[in-house]
Amino acid sequence: MRTCRHCAGAEFVPFLDLGEAPPSNAYLASGDLDRPEKRYPLVIRTCTGCWLTQTEDFADREEFFSGDYAYFSSFSSTWLAHARAYVEAMTARFALGPQSRVVEIAANDGYLLQYVRSAGIPCYGVEPTAGTAAAARALGIDIVEDFFGLSLGRRLAEAGRGADLIAANNVLAHVPDINDFVAGFAALLKPDGVATFEFPHLLEMVRGNQFDTAYHEHYSYLSLIAVERVFRANGLVVFDVETTPHHGGSLRVLACRADCGSHPETPAVAAQLSAERLAGMDTPAFYTGFQGQAERLRDEFRAFLARARARRQTVAAYGAAAKGNTLLNFADVSTESIAFVVDRNPAKQGRFLPGSHIPIHAEAALADQKPDWVVILPWNLETEIKSQLSYISDWGGRFVTAIPCLTLHPQASTR
């Protein structure tokens, strides 16, 4: 990609260079360990024409979102509670009922639409990855198994499947052609319809040193400044924005069709844009210091692992998450430093992390092997995970997080 994927500009400032890494969700079978892995540069830069922060592209999206894509949303109780609360809030705010239709783009395993369906509201999802689509269908949810964009949005609308509400959680950052993707929402929405988009906020990524949010599946890193421009160019207008604590701090943007303008803009939009401009997100200086932050965190994490090895302490990790793979590969971690990682997702158990080749076990491995340290890789779920694994204090185990700074958590009181 030599020009901006939104405005076709050619002027960029550097944001982050994490070297070469395999796709973060490309988990390996034992037979793959002796074969060369595909690795791609993970380089991110910001367009000074529209302030869209974006990866340089080295592979097609099918390389990252294949049929055996192993991310299933329903394994996080925190995320399920968030999805349920979203459905309740949108149902009340927009008077959704049996006469309405809700569509989720990137419906994953049905984690959200299950609540829409149980509320008696007609719904369907669009999901391109076969494994998660099958899991959603097992819940009785209608799934269109395809990548979303303008063409599919038009076809669905012409088939009488237009939407009163479209939900798009953590997918706007995952699309290589952001213009085509957003235009699909304008095509699929009914005249008074609403589309909501949730995505990690670039402002919080920088403030919180969250460099591990960067991986190949994330094509864009988003501010409201950039998103509003993309939407206006593709038939949508932003009329409200909210913040959520999820994924280290996210925005929920509410938009409607630009040709209808049926939803008045709230003061929250101007307030958020003002906050971003005050932080300098429309200037190059905001973006150019992030590389140094990432390198300092990497070096702190390496130093912790080296100390643990020197003291003959065992280190395990929890959560075979994409962000964890970014951290491990950038820090060049292997099984010499982290013996294994545990995950509740059976689709990942028995496999190996890409790049580091750390084995993935079921959670029972923690009680079996009693590591001295457990690194929480999905740090955004720290509270949930520390509660779930509180029993590691029984043998004196302690938790570690690397983001936003290396933190060795105090040993919890013995139960």
Secondary structure, DSSP 8 states (H G I E B T S, - for coil): --S-TTT----EEEEEEEEEE--TT--B-GGGTTS----EEEEEEEETTT--EEE---S-GGGTS-TT----GGG-HHHHHHHHHHHHHHHHHTT--TT--EEEES-TTSTTHHHHHHTT--EEEE---HHHHHHHHHTT--EE-S--SHHHHHHHHHTT--EEEEEEES-GGG-S-HHHHHHHHHHHEEEEEEEEEEEEBHHHHHHTT-GGG--TT--EEB-HHHHHHHHHHTTEEEEEEEEE-GGGSEEEEEEEETTT--S---HHHHHHHHHHHHTTTTSGGGTTTHHHHHHHHHHHHHHHHHHHHHTT--EEEE---HHHHHHHHHTT--TTT---EE-S-TTTTTSB-TTT--BEE-THHHHHH--SEEEESSGGGHHHHHHHTGGGGGGT-EEEE-SSS-EE-------
